């Protein structure tokens, strides 16, 4: 790193420390993330999940400096029970995930078997292809369902 980059980094850290000291800001050193809302939209055997989450202040600073790709392990741990998924986009507080083979076709109906989630979700919404929705509060798993 060049000396100028070190100077900018230390000035930024110093500014943040002075700001916290001046306004008596309390920092909760949460390192993980809490999923506040998850919406799963089913489409055939696949589904798309939009995940809204809160991350701690220290994690926000880390993501700010080093990018959101460092949140991938948290999301992978959260979606551990889904066999196949691909992270489409990850930003500071939202992620979009493609869930492959989230359901199976049996007798003309698609059946989604319950999947455990790595963390509790404050609000889980399942959106079916016909537009109907089911919402669950404080969910720790998706429900068995068919459409």
C-alpha positions, 0 to 999 in steps of 0.5 A: 500500500502506498503511504497516501492510502494509509493516511486516508485510512487513518484519517477516516478511522480518526474521523469515525472515532471523533464522531462517536465520541462527540455524539456518544454513539453506541455501537452494537458489535454484532458480527453476524446477520439477522434475516428480517424478511425473505420472499420466495417466489416459486416458478415450476421446480425452481424458486427465487428468494429475495432476502433482506437482512441486518448486519452489525455495524462492524460487519457493515464497515467491513463490507464497505471496505472489502465488498459484499462478496464476504457475506457469501459464507453467511448466506450459504450457511443460512441456505444450508438445507437447499440442495442447489442455489446460486447467489445472483446479487448481494448488496449491503442489506439485500440478496437475491438467490436462485433456488434450483430444484426447490420443488418437485413435480408429482402428479401434475402438482409441484411439491415443495418439501420443508427446508430448514433455515440457518437463522430465524426469519422475522417475516417469511413470505411464499409467493405462488405462481398464481400470485397467492401469498402465505406469510409466516412470522419468526419462521425457522423453516419453509413449510411443506406446500404444493401448487 
